[in-house]
């Protein structure tokens, strides 16, 4: 295909889907059903990054369907994983369950059957709220059903060869000494304190001893028990460096993205899939992590978690999907201030989608329209919504009486000429939550000329002495003319200061509704920057 030809809807999702199909054709594999996969963590409170895996895999599935292929997305919950540390903010009694499979640990909140069911349930709820439709699979149920038994059998028969490959690829020599399988100790219930030292292929039994292990810089003593684990049951699980390969082969997975933090594990699993299991590994996309405001990786264990549920308090599911579909590479800082920007960006993309904004480049235009299309999971609205700036709603909500915020905001918006339909009401409620919890939306610094600074300083003095909205409106014209600025340009500057865009409601009434004190504060900050 020509590099200048638009693939599908012009997004990275379409490009990946096209490359995947071409790859599968070269490999000669069936295209009757193309499966994508993602992992769902169950060892702590799920964050936006946890959700990203499943969203992006589903996005590739949608792109494959748009190309005319049947596809489904599997979300695999690793609920056999052992709890390595007590996540920040959780009860200290969880210490006694460390290194036990998260599906065997009680729910600290008391509302689910297990720790893993609670955590993965939160993630499933967030995905379903966004309209993501996955086939969910539990690691414990998968092991218990024997689905992976044949792959485990082949991996254990080739354990020595795999151990040497792991050392060559990662420098780790651990699996030259033990089998890449962790049994759940039948006496103490821990999983990572056991060492599997022998495999009986006839009985499909792994022999192990619970000898202890160092995990996360901390040593955990074993209980000394020696026993056997049946690989056709949930008596244990494969090590990460081989489990992906077993899943890919057993479930016929053709696409899975991964984060750079597990890049070495993916390299090993690719090798195992191809050289031990005879399965061509799936097409991968490597993505970067989300970071918090201080530049730290968002993590369940250190407690800087930004949950999808928190996002949904202030932003729509579509705005979260936009964040996750915008691009797959590059590290991004994620804070609550990200939400208003994404809400407004969704409006901008909607204008492009419905032809209200013309993007001269055909390729850029189709990509942006495609991004809007996928952010609505291929089911966009039939018409544009009223594009009320998020920051405008927030500022009005802050100026409103506490007991009548919604009514106040709606009445003012209608006064400014905005249509307030159901979609607008949804946005208003979210922005009111933002105003109540977080205050004003962070404003980007605007480069002002000396003339603009003088005009704004003049306007501030006029606002102080004004008696009504129309007086402020007139003062804006006066401030522009006295400083040699075309009024139209000065209005654009003020809109950018107040709303972050170059147009909006009539400024005089808006400034009056904000309150003179708040309006002056915003203008003074703009001049000082």
DAKA-V185107 format. One record per residue. N is the residue number from 1. RES is the residue in one small letter. PSI is psi in whole degrees, -180 to 180 (999 if undefined). OMEGA is omega as a letter, one per 40 degrees, with the letter a starting at -180 (999 if undefined). D_FIRST is the distance of its C-alpha to the first C-alpha in Angstrom with 2 decimals. Layout:
((N/RES/PSI/OMEGA/D_FIRST) (N/RES/PSI/OMEGA/D_FIRST))
This chain:
((1/x/138/a/0.00) (2/x/142/a/3.82) (3/x/-16/i/6.40) (4/x/4/i/8.39) (5/x/135/a/6.91) (6/x/127/i/9.21) (7/x/124/i/8.67) (8/x/-119/a/11.95) (9/x/13/i/14.75) (10/x/7/a/13.28) (11/x/173/i/15.43) (12/x/-28/i/15.33) (13/x/-43/i/16.23) (14/x/-40/i/13.08) (15/x/-45/i/11.01) (16/x/-44/a/13.51) (17/x/-43/i/13.47) (18/x/-46/i/9.78) (19/x/-38/i/10.39) (20/x/-46/i/13.65) (21/x/-45/a/12.62) (22/x/-39/i/10.38) (23/x/-46/a/13.44) (24/x/-35/i/15.88) (25/x/-42/i/14.48) (26/x/-36/i/14.86) (27/x/-13/i/18.29) (28/x/24/a/19.20) (29/x/157/a/20.61) (30/x/142/i/21.42) (31/x/18/a/19.29) (32/x/-37/i/22.35) (33/x/122/a/23.08) (34/x/118/a/21.11) (35/x/135/i/23.63) (36/x/157/a/23.38) (37/x/153/i/26.56) (38/x/158/i/28.57) (39/x/139/i/32.08) (40/x/115/i/34.93) (41/x/148/a/37.71) (42/x/20/a/41.23) (43/x/11/i/43.42) (44/x/177/i/43.94) (45/x/123/a/43.36) (46/x/141/i/39.62) (47/x/179/a/38.02) (48/x/-38/i/34.92) (49/x/-36/i/33.12) (50/x/-39/a/34.11) (51/x/-28/a/32.58) (52/x/-40/a/29.28) (53/x/-53/a/28.26) (54/x/-38/a/28.65) (55/x/-46/a/27.16) (56/x/-39/i/23.89) (57/x/-41/i/23.63) (58/x/-35/i/24.34) (59/x/-41/i/21.75) (60/x/-39/i/19.04) (61/x/-43/i/20.76) (62/x/-41/i/20.57) (63/x/-38/i/16.83) (64/x/-41/i/16.49) (65/x/-38/i/18.87) (66/x/-28/i/16.95) (67/x/-2/i/13.99) (68/x/15/a/16.81) (69/x/148/i/18.06) (70/x/130/a/21.65) (71/x/149/i/22.22) (72/x/156/a/25.33) (73/x/127/a/26.31) (74/x/130/i/29.32) (75/x/113/a/31.55) (76/x/118/a/33.83) (77/x/120/a/37.15) (78/x/68/a/38.65) (79/x/6/i/42.20) (80/x/-6/i/43.60) (81/x/144/i/43.06) (82/x/145/i/46.38) (83/x/113/a/47.52) (84/x/-31/i/47.69) (85/x/158/i/49.49) (86/x/119/i/50.91) (87/x/148/a/48.45) (88/x/134/i/49.99) (89/x/-3/a/52.14) (90/x/158/a/52.65) (91/x/143/a/56.12) (92/x/-22/a/57.62) (93/x/-13/i/58.65) (94/x/-16/i/55.09) (95/x/-39/a/56.13) (96/x/-11/i/57.82) (97/x/5/a/54.54) (98/x/140/a/52.51) (99/x/5/i/50.42) (100/x/149/i/50.83) (101/x/137/a/47.76) (102/x/-21/i/47.00) (103/x/-8/i/47.29) (104/x/3/a/50.89) (105/x/137/i/51.91) (106/x/152/i/53.66) (107/x/117/a/51.96) (108/x/-17/a/53.64) (109/x/-8/i/53.43) (110/x/14/a/55.06) (111/x/-4/i/52.83) (112/x/170/a/50.59) (113/x/-23/a/51.35) (114/x/167/i/49.93) (115/x/-49/a/48.54) (116/x/-36/a/45.01) (117/x/-36/i/45.26) (118/x/-49/a/46.21) (119/x/-48/a/43.45) (120/x/-29/i/40.60) (121/x/-39/i/42.10) (122/x/-40/a/41.72) (123/x/-42/i/38.03) (124/x/-42/i/37.55) (125/x/-43/a/39.48) (126/x/-40/i/37.28) (127/x/-43/a/34.07) (128/x/-36/i/35.63) (129/x/-34/i/36.83) (130/x/-6/i/33.24) (131/x/11/i/32.16) (132/x/129/a/30.25) (133/x/102/a/30.60) (134/x/161/i/30.59) (135/x/111/a/32.29) (136/x/135/i/34.95) (137/x/135/i/36.27) (138/x/135/i/39.33) (139/x/-44/a/39.57) (140/x/-46/a/43.24) (141/x/-35/i/42.69) (142/x/-46/i/39.86) (143/x/-43/a/42.14) (144/x/-31/a/45.10) (145/x/-12/a/43.32) (146/x/10/a/42.46) (147/x/-35/a/38.71) (148/x/2/a/38.09) (149/x/-45/a/41.10) (150/x/-41/i/39.40) (151/x/-41/i/37.01) (152/x/-43/i/40.00) (153/x/-50/a/41.98) (154/x/-40/i/39.47) (155/x/-44/a/39.05) (156/x/-33/i/42.83) (157/x/-27/a/43.33) (158/x/26/a/41.06) (159/x/-39/a/42.43) (160/x/-45/i/43.70) (161/x/-40/i/40.42) (162/x/-42/i/38.64) (163/x/-41/i/41.35) (164/x/-39/i/40.81) (165/x/-39/i/37.04) (166/x/-42/i/37.69) (167/x/-42/a/40.10) (168/x/-40/a/37.73) (169/x/-40/a/34.82) (170/x/-16/a/36.95) (171/x/-5/a/40.42) (172/x/126/a/42.04) (173/x/6/a/44.51) (174/x/-44/a/45.74) (175/x/10/i/44.05) (176/x/-15/a/45.69) (177/x/-29/a/48.94) (178/x/163/i/48.11) (179/x/150/a/45.77) (180/x/57/a/42.60) (181/x/134/i/44.25) (182/x/116/i/46.42) (183/x/149/i/49.16) (184/x/118/a/50.82) (185/x/126/a/54.43) (186/x/-13/a/56.65) (187/x/-52/a/59.50) (188/x/-13/i/58.19) (189/x/0/i/54.87) (190/x/157/a/52.86) (191/x/-37/a/49.59) (192/x/-4/i/48.93) (193/x/-7/a/52.52) (194/x/148/i/52.11) (195/x/122/i/51.18) (196/x/121/a/50.03) (197/x/-11/a/51.63) (198/x/143/i/51.57) (199/x/130/i/49.58) (200/x/100/a/51.26) (201/x/-27/i/48.53) (202/x/-44/a/50.95) (203/x/-9/a/51.93) (204/x/49/a/48.61) (205/x/137/i/50.75) (206/x/131/i/50.26) (207/x/137/a/53.46) (208/x/163/i/53.64) (209/x/146/a/56.13) (210/x/90/a/56.21) (211/x/-8/a/56.90) (212/x/162/a/55.49) (213/x/154/i/52.49) (214/x/123/a/51.52) (215/x/123/i/48.92) (216/x/36/i/47.91) (217/x/8/i/50.73) (218/x/137/a/53.34) (219/x/132/i/55.13) (220/x/122/i/55.73) (221/x/144/i/58.44) (222/x/167/a/57.97) (223/x/-5/i/60.63) (224/x/-2/a/61.15) (225/x/143/i/60.37) (226/x/133/a/59.05) (227/x/-167/a/57.31) (228/x/147/i/54.63) (229/x/133/i/51.33) (230/x/119/a/49.76) (231/x/-11/i/45.97) (232/x/2/a/45.66) (233/x/-178/i/47.09) (234/x/43/i/46.68) (235/x/-10/a/49.18) (236/x/-173/a/46.65) (237/x/159/i/43.02) (238/x/153/i/40.72) (239/x/152/a/40.34) (240/x/-35/a/37.21) (241/x/0/i/35.95) (242/x/-16/a/35.66) (243/x/-41/i/35.58) (244/x/-46/a/31.89) (245/x/-42/i/31.10) (246/x/-43/i/33.61) (247/x/-46/a/32.17) (248/x/-45/a/28.57) (249/x/-43/a/29.79) (250/x/-36/a/32.30) (251/x/-1/i/30.16) (252/x/56/a/26.81) (253/x/133/a/25.07) (254/x/-15/i/21.31) (255/x/135/i/21.00) (256/x/126/i/23.70) (257/x/166/i/23.81) (258/x/157/i/26.82) (259/x/156/a/28.97) (260/x/-20/a/29.77) (261/x/-18/i/33.36) (262/x/25/a/32.51) (263/x/-41/a/30.00) (264/x/-41/i/32.44) (265/x/-39/i/32.99) (266/x/-40/i/29.29) (267/x/-45/i/29.12) (268/x/-46/a/32.12) (269/x/-38/i/30.88) (270/x/-45/a/27.59) (271/x/-46/a/29.84) (272/x/-45/i/32.20) (273/x/-48/a/29.58) (274/x/-46/a/28.06) (275/x/-22/a/31.27) (276/x/-43/a/33.95) (277/x/-7/i/32.53) (278/x/29/a/29.89) (279/x/124/i/27.25) (280/x/121/a/23.85) (281/x/159/a/24.07) (282/x/161/i/21.85) (283/x/136/a/18.91) (284/x/153/i/20.70) (285/x/128/i/20.49) (286/x/128/a/23.53) (287/x/162/i/25.24) (288/x/169/a/28.32) (289/x/160/i/31.64) (290/x/138/i/33.35) (291/x/155/i/36.49) (292/x/-177/a/39.68) (293/x/-27/a/41.35) (294/x/1/i/43.05) (295/x/8/i/39.82) (296/x/147/i/40.62) (297/x/135/i/38.18) (298/x/125/a/38.81) (299/x/143/i/40.66) (300/x/-38/a/42.70) (301/x/-33/a/45.37) (302/x/-6/i/46.22) (303/x/12/i/46.37) (304/x/44/a/44.09) (305/x/134/i/42.18) (306/x/99/a/40.34) (307/x/154/i/40.11) (308/x/-36/i/37.90) (309/x/-36/i/41.25) (310/x/-42/i/42.30) (311/x/-45/a/39.12) (312/x/-15/i/39.82) (313/x/-28/a/43.28) (314/x/-19/a/41.90) (315/x/160/a/38.34) (316/x/158/i/36.43) (317/x/-35/a/34.13) (318/x/-35/i/31.27) (319/x/-34/i/32.04) (320/x/-41/i/31.94) (321/x/-37/i/28.59) (322/x/-45/i/27.34) (323/x/-45/a/28.69) (324/x/-24/a/26.92) (325/x/-15/a/23.52) (326/x/-50/i/23.50) (327/x/162/a/22.16) (328/x/-22/a/22.44) (329/x/161/i/23.38) (330/x/132/i/26.51) (331/x/140/a/30.15) (332/x/138/i/31.65) (333/x/131/a/35.29) (334/x/117/i/36.21) (335/x/174/i/39.47) (336/x/-22/i/40.97) (337/x/-13/i/40.38) (338/x/-32/a/36.62) (339/x/-51/i/37.18) (340/x/-38/i/38.35) (341/x/-42/a/35.45) (342/x/-35/i/32.91) (343/x/-43/i/34.92) (344/x/-35/i/34.81) (345/x/-34/i/31.13) (346/x/-39/i/30.48) (347/x/-43/i/32.48) (348/x/-45/i/30.42) (349/x/-34/i/27.13) (350/x/-39/i/28.93) (351/x/-39/i/29.84) (352/x/-44/a/26.24) (353/x/-40/a/25.22) (354/x/11/i/28.05) (355/x/14/i/27.55) (356/x/-28/i/30.74) (357/x/130/i/29.07) (358/x/124/i/26.64) (359/x/114/a/23.94) (360/x/-40/a/22.96) (361/x/121/i/19.49) (362/x/-41/a/17.13) (363/x/-42/i/14.91) (364/x/-41/a/18.17) (365/x/-48/a/19.70) (366/x/-36/i/17.12) (367/x/-44/a/17.18) (368/x/-38/i/20.98) (369/x/-40/i/21.23) (370/x/-38/i/19.08) (371/x/-41/i/21.43) (372/x/-42/a/24.35) (373/x/-47/a/22.95) (374/x/-31/i/22.59) (375/x/-18/i/25.94) (376/x/18/i/27.44) (377/x/46/i/25.69) (378/x/14/i/23.99) (379/x/67/a/27.46) (380/x/163/i/28.13) (381/x/158/i/31.48) (382/x/-23/i/32.07) (383/x/161/a/33.41) (384/x/155/i/33.71) (385/x/165/i/36.55) (386/x/123/a/39.33) (387/x/81/i/37.99) (388/x/120/a/41.10) (389/x/133/a/40.66) (390/x/-43/a/41.26) (391/x/-30/i/43.64) (392/x/-45/i/45.66) (393/x/-43/a/46.36) (394/x/-47/a/47.26) (395/x/-40/i/49.72) (396/x/-40/i/51.30) (397/x/-36/i/51.68) (398/x/-28/i/53.44) (399/x/-10/a/55.81) (400/x/156/i/56.49) (401/x/139/a/59.56) (402/x/-38/a/58.82) (403/x/-4/a/59.86) (404/x/40/a/57.94) (405/x/-50/a/54.70) (406/x/-48/a/52.42) (407/x/-41/a/54.76) (408/x/-49/a/55.21) (409/x/-46/a/51.49) (410/x/-45/a/50.77) (411/x/-40/i/53.72) (412/x/-41/i/52.73) (413/x/-40/i/49.11) (414/x/-37/i/50.36) (415/x/-34/i/52.79) (416/x/-7/i/49.91) (417/x/9/i/48.21) (418/x/141/i/45.56) (419/x/134/i/44.93) (420/x/87/i/45.58) (421/x/-171/a/43.82) (422/x/-39/i/43.17) (423/x/-37/i/39.99) (424/x/-39/i/41.95) (425/x/-38/i/44.81) (426/x/-44/i/42.61) (427/x/-40/a/41.47) (428/x/-45/a/45.11) (429/x/-40/i/46.33) (430/x/-44/a/43.78) (431/x/-33/i/44.60) (432/x/-42/i/48.32) (433/x/-43/a/47.87) (434/x/-46/a/46.28) (435/x/-45/a/49.18) (436/x/-43/a/51.82) (437/x/-36/a/50.40) (438/x/-14/a/48.87) (439/x/-149/a/50.15) (440/x/159/i/48.24) (441/x/136/i/44.55) (442/x/131/a/43.92) (443/x/139/i/43.50) (444/x/142/i/41.40) (445/x/138/i/43.54) (446/x/130/i/43.41) (447/x/116/a/44.27) (448/x/143/i/47.31) (449/x/166/i/49.05) (450/x/-39/i/52.82) (451/x/-41/i/53.34) (452/x/-39/i/51.33) (453/x/-42/i/53.36) (454/x/-40/i/56.58) (455/x/-40/a/55.48) (456/x/-39/i/54.64) (457/x/-41/i/57.97) (458/x/-45/a/59.76) (459/x/-39/i/57.97) (460/x/-45/i/58.97) (461/x/-38/i/62.62) (462/x/-38/i/62.32) (463/x/-41/a/60.76) (464/x/-39/a/63.70) (465/x/-1/a/66.22) (466/x/150/a/64.33) (467/x/-12/a/65.93) (468/x/168/a/63.09) (469/x/-41/a/59.33) (470/x/-28/i/59.73) (471/x/-40/i/61.64) (472/x/-42/i/58.69) (473/x/-44/i/56.36) (474/x/-35/a/58.65) (475/x/-30/i/58.93) (476/x/-43/i/55.19) (477/x/-44/a/55.55) (478/x/-45/a/58.69) (479/x/-40/a/57.06) (480/x/-49/a/54.19) (481/x/-42/a/56.54) (482/x/-21/a/59.08) (483/x/17/i/56.44) (484/x/30/a/54.69) (485/x/130/i/51.47) (486/x/127/a/49.95) (487/x/-40/a/50.60) (488/x/-41/a/47.05) (489/x/-38/a/45.75) (490/x/-39/i/48.43) (491/x/-42/i/47.58) (492/x/-42/i/43.92) (493/x/-44/i/45.19) (494/x/-39/i/47.46) (495/x/-40/i/44.76) (496/x/-37/i/42.63) (497/x/-46/a/45.70) (498/x/-38/a/46.59) (499/x/-8/a/43.27) (500/x/14/i/40.49) (501/x/170/a/39.04) (502/x/14/i/40.20) (503/x/167/a/41.73) (504/x/-157/a/43.75) (505/x/171/i/47.12) (506/x/128/a/50.16) (507/x/-36/a/51.07) (508/x/-56/i/54.86) (509/x/-37/a/55.06) (510/x/-46/i/52.38) (511/x/-39/i/54.28) (512/x/-43/a/57.50) (513/x/-33/i/56.09) (514/x/-33/a/54.82) (515/x/137/a/58.32) (516/x/-40/a/59.55) (517/x/-46/a/59.80) (518/x/-42/a/56.19) (519/x/-43/i/54.82) (520/x/-41/i/56.88) (521/x/-45/a/55.71) (522/x/-44/a/52.03) (523/x/-40/i/52.79) (524/x/-39/i/54.92) (525/x/-40/a/52.19) (526/x/-39/a/49.75) (527/x/-37/a/52.33) (528/x/-27/a/53.12) (529/x/999/999/49.55))
